[in-house]
Amino acid sequence: MLWPALILLLVSLSWSSTATALNSKCGITGNKAEITDVPWVASIELNGNPNCNGAILNAKQILTNSECVPKSTVAGVKVRVGVTTQKSGSSIGVCSSVVHPQAGWKHYDTNLAILNLCEPLTLSNEIKPIQFIDQAPDVEAKASIAGWGSGTWWSLLKKLCLSVSSKDLRSLDVQLYDVEKCSKDRKGFFSSISITDLNLCSVKKDSACSLDKGAPLVVGGKLAGILSFGDCAKKPDIYVNLFRHKNWLESNTKDNK
C-alpha cells in the first residue's frame, strides 16, 4: 500500500522541481552572446526542433554529442549556423554521421558524433571553424562554453517537461578541475556516471543544462571538449576530452581539411 503513495510523492516532487527550475537560470548561466563572439557554435535540430549544440570543424563537418543523433537515420537532423537567435536564418541538412564506436548510454567519455553536411558552409565572420586543442589542457584551466540550452534539468524527461531551449545564444566562463575529484563529487544514489581520464570536468558554480549537450568547450581559443552532461549547477558538468580522442577525430576529418 505504500508504493502508490511513494510514486505519487515522487511525481509531485518532480513537477515541483520543474516549476522551480523553469524560473531559474539553469541553462548556460552566462551572458547573452553574439554569434561573432563564438562563430564556431552550431545549433543541432531534430525534426525542426532545437535539440543540441555543436562545433564547426570545417565547411562540411560539425562535431556534437552522439546522443543528439538518431541511431537509425539522420533524415530529421539539420544544423543551423551563423545566428544569434534560435531558429533565425536557414538550416542545412545532414547527409550522414560518424558516431564514435564506443559511444553509448552513460558512456560520457566517448559520446561523440561527426555530422557530414549535405552542402558546404559559406564561411564568414559569423561562421568559422575552430581548431582542436593540440595539448592536454591544464587541470585548472580557464575555459568557456556557448550554446542554446534548456531552462531545466527535467527536460531530460521530455514527455513530462514544459521547458524549451533558450531563444538567445549564451556563453559562460568556467574553470576545469581534477577529474578524480570530479568523480568523487558526482557520486550519489542516483549518479552512477563513471568519470575517466577521457573526460574533462568544470566546477558547478556556473553550469550548463540538459539541452546544452554538445556545447563546445574552448580553452585558449581552441576546441578542448564537447559537453556530455550538464547538471544545471547541481553537480560538476562533464565533457569529452577531445585531446584524448585525437586519432579518431583526425582520421574522420582529414579528408575535409
KOLPA-482116 format. One line per 3 residues: for each residue x, y, z of C-alpha. Coordinates in nm, 2 decimals, always signed. Example, Ala and Ser with C-alpha at 12.3 -4.5 7.8 and 13.67 -1.06 7.14 Angstrom:
+1.23 -0.45 +0.78  +1.37 -0.11 +0.71
***
This chain:
+0.00 +0.00 +0.00  +0.30 +0.23 +0.05  +0.41 +0.21 -0.31
+0.13 +0.41 -0.47  +0.18 +0.69 -0.22  +0.56 +0.69 -0.27
+0.51 +0.71 -0.65  +0.26 +0.99 -0.61  +0.51 +1.18 -0.39
+0.80 +1.14 -0.63  +0.58 +1.26 -0.92  +0.47 +1.57 -0.73
+0.82 +1.65 -0.63  +0.93 +1.62 -0.99  +0.67 +1.87 -1.10
+0.75 +2.10 -0.81  +1.12 +2.09 -0.91  +1.03 +2.15 -1.27
+0.84 +2.47 -1.18  +1.13 +2.59 -0.97  +1.39 +2.52 -1.24
+1.18 +2.69 -1.51  +1.21 +3.02 -1.31  +1.58 +2.99 -1.25
+1.89 +3.04 -1.47  +2.00 +2.68 -1.50  +2.07 +2.66 -1.87
+2.41 +2.81 -1.97  +2.41 +3.07 -1.69  +2.63 +3.32 -1.85
+2.56 +3.63 -2.06  +2.38 +3.67 -2.39  +2.64 +3.64 -2.67
+2.67 +3.74 -3.03  +2.75 +3.48 -3.29  +3.05 +3.68 -3.39
+3.20 +3.62 -3.05  +3.16 +3.24 -3.09  +3.13 +3.18 -3.47
+3.21 +2.81 -3.44  +2.89 +2.73 -3.24  +2.61 +2.54 -3.42
+2.26 +2.45 -3.32  +2.16 +2.09 -3.39  +1.79 +2.04 -3.47
+1.58 +1.73 -3.48  +1.26 +1.72 -3.68  +1.26 +2.10 -3.68
+1.31 +2.15 -3.31  +1.64 +2.27 -3.14  +1.79 +1.96 -2.97
+2.16 +2.01 -2.90  +2.47 +2.22 -2.98  +2.78 +2.15 -3.18
+3.11 +2.29 -3.31  +3.20 +2.37 -3.67  +3.51 +2.17 -3.76
+3.53 +2.27 -4.12  +3.30 +2.37 -4.41  +3.15 +2.02 -4.42
+3.15 +1.88 -4.07  +3.00 +1.95 -3.73  +3.11 +1.78 -3.40
+2.84 +1.71 -3.14  +2.73 +1.47 -2.87  +2.64 +1.13 -3.01
+2.31 +1.13 -2.81  +2.19 +1.41 -3.04  +2.20 +1.18 -3.34
+1.93 +0.91 -3.40  +2.07 +0.57 -3.45  +1.85 +0.47 -3.74
+1.86 +0.77 -3.97  +1.98 +1.13 -3.99  +1.69 +1.24 -4.21
+1.54 +1.46 -3.95  +1.87 +1.62 -3.84  +1.96 +1.97 -3.95
+2.22 +2.22 -3.85  +2.18 +2.60 -3.81  +2.49 +2.82 -3.80
+2.58 +3.19 -3.81  +2.28 +3.31 -3.60  +2.25 +3.46 -3.25
+1.87 +3.40 -3.22  +1.74 +3.04 -3.23  +1.55 +2.94 -3.54
+1.66 +3.25 -3.74  +1.83 +3.22 -4.07  +1.82 +2.89 -4.26
+1.92 +2.54 -4.17  +2.14 +2.28 -4.36  +2.07 +1.92 -4.39
+2.29 +1.64 -4.26  +2.35 +1.35 -4.51  +2.55 +1.12 -4.28
+2.71 +1.08 -3.94  +3.01 +0.91 -3.79  +2.95 +0.80 -3.43
+3.23 +0.70 -3.20  +3.24 +0.32 -3.19  +3.23 +0.32 -2.81
+2.95 +0.57 -2.78  +2.65 +0.45 -2.58  +2.42 +0.52 -2.29
+2.62 +0.65 -1.99  +2.94 +0.65 -2.19  +3.02 +1.01 -2.10
+3.38 +0.99 -2.22  +3.32 +0.86 -2.58  +2.98 +1.01 -2.68
+3.09 +1.19 -2.99  +2.94 +1.22 -3.34  +3.06 +1.40 -3.65
+2.78 +1.53 -3.88  +2.86 +1.54 -4.25  +2.66 +1.82 -4.41
+2.48 +1.78 -4.74  +2.63 +2.11 -4.86  +2.93 +2.30 -4.75
+2.90 +2.61 -4.53  +2.99 +2.95 -4.66  +3.24 +3.07 -4.41
+3.22 +3.43 -4.28  +3.27 +3.64 -3.97  +2.96 +3.46 -3.83
+3.05 +3.11 -3.95  +3.40 +2.99 -3.87  +3.56 +2.65 -3.79
+3.76 +2.60 -3.47  +4.08 +2.41 -3.44  +4.13 +2.12 -3.20
+4.35 +2.18 -2.89  +4.70 +2.05 -2.96  +4.79 +1.96 -2.60
+4.61 +1.85 -2.28  +4.45 +2.15 -2.10  +4.58 +2.24 -1.76
+4.39 +2.08 -1.47  +4.25 +2.42 -1.36  +4.24 +2.59 -1.70
+4.01 +2.87 -1.77  +3.76 +2.78 -2.04  +3.43 +2.89 -2.19
+3.12 +2.72 -2.33  +2.84 +2.86 -2.55  +2.51 +2.74 -2.69
+2.13 +2.75 -2.67  +2.02 +2.54 -2.37  +1.72 +2.43 -2.17
+1.58 +2.60 -1.86  +1.56 +2.29 -1.65  +1.72 +1.95 -1.57
+1.38 +1.79 -1.62  +1.39 +1.85 -2.00  +1.57 +1.51 -1.99
+1.22 +1.38 -1.92  +1.08 +1.54 -2.24  +0.73 +1.40 -2.20
+0.69 +1.55 -1.86  +0.87 +1.88 -1.92  +0.75 +2.22 -2.01
+1.09 +2.38 -2.08  +1.22 +2.48 -2.42  +1.56 +2.58 -2.55
+1.69 +2.93 -2.49  +1.59 +3.17 -2.77  +1.92 +3.36 -2.74
+2.28 +3.24 -2.77  +2.45 +3.24 -2.43  +2.82 +3.20 -2.33
+2.97 +3.12 -1.99  +3.33 +3.12 -1.85  +3.41 +2.81 -1.65
+3.71 +2.66 -1.47  +3.82 +2.30 -1.52  +3.92 +2.09 -1.23
+4.07 +1.75 -1.14  +3.87 +1.45 -1.29  +3.94 +1.23 -0.99
+3.79 +1.49 -0.76  +3.51 +1.54 -1.01  +3.43 +1.17 -0.99
+3.41 +1.18 -0.61  +3.19 +1.49 -0.62  +2.95 +1.33 -0.86
+2.89 +1.01 -0.66  +2.55 +0.96 -0.51  +2.25 +0.73 -0.50
+2.12 +0.84 -0.84  +2.45 +0.91 -1.00  +2.64 +0.61 -1.15
+2.83 +0.81 -1.41  +3.19 +0.69 -1.45  +3.44 +0.97 -1.49
+3.77 +0.87 -1.66  +4.08 +1.04 -1.80  +3.89 +1.07 -2.13
+3.67 +1.33 -1.96  +3.71 +1.69 -1.85  +3.50 +1.85 -1.57
+3.41 +2.20 -1.48  +3.32 +2.32 -1.13  +2.95 +2.35 -1.05
+2.92 +2.72 -0.95  +2.82 +2.81 -1.31  +2.67 +2.54 -1.53
+2.52 +2.41 -1.84  +2.20 +2.21 -1.85  +2.03 +1.92 -2.05
+1.97 +2.08 -2.39  +2.32 +2.23 -2.38  +2.45 +1.88 -2.48
+2.72 +1.91 -2.75  +2.82 +2.26 -2.65  +3.18 +2.33 -2.74
+3.43 +2.38 -2.45  +3.70 +2.62 -2.56  +4.04 +2.66 -2.39
+4.29 +2.92 -2.52  +4.08 +2.97 -2.84  +4.08 +2.60 -2.93
+3.83 +2.32 -2.90  +3.90 +2.11 -2.59  +3.58 +1.94 -2.52
+3.22 +1.86 -2.61  +2.96 +1.87 -2.33  +2.84 +1.52 -2.23
+2.63 +1.61 -1.94  +2.52 +1.95 -1.80  +2.39 +1.91 -1.45
+2.23 +2.25 -1.40  +2.47 +2.36 -1.12  +2.37 +2.06 -0.91
+2.69 +1.87 -0.98  +3.00 +1.93 -1.20  +2.95 +1.93 -1.57
+3.12 +1.66 -1.78  +3.28 +1.69 -2.12  +3.45 +1.45 -2.36
+3.83 +1.53 -2.35  +3.90 +1.58 -2.73  +4.27 +1.57 -2.69
+4.24 +1.21 -2.58  +4.04 +1.13 -2.89  +4.28 +1.30 -3.13
+4.34 +1.00 -3.35  +3.97 +0.92 -3.40  +3.89 +1.29 -3.47
+4.18 +1.33 -3.72  +4.10 +1.01 -3.91  +3.74 +1.12 -3.96
+3.81 +1.48 -4.06  +4.13 +1.46 -4.26  +3.95 +1.45 -4.60
+3.77 +1.78 -4.53  +4.06 +1.99 -4.41
***
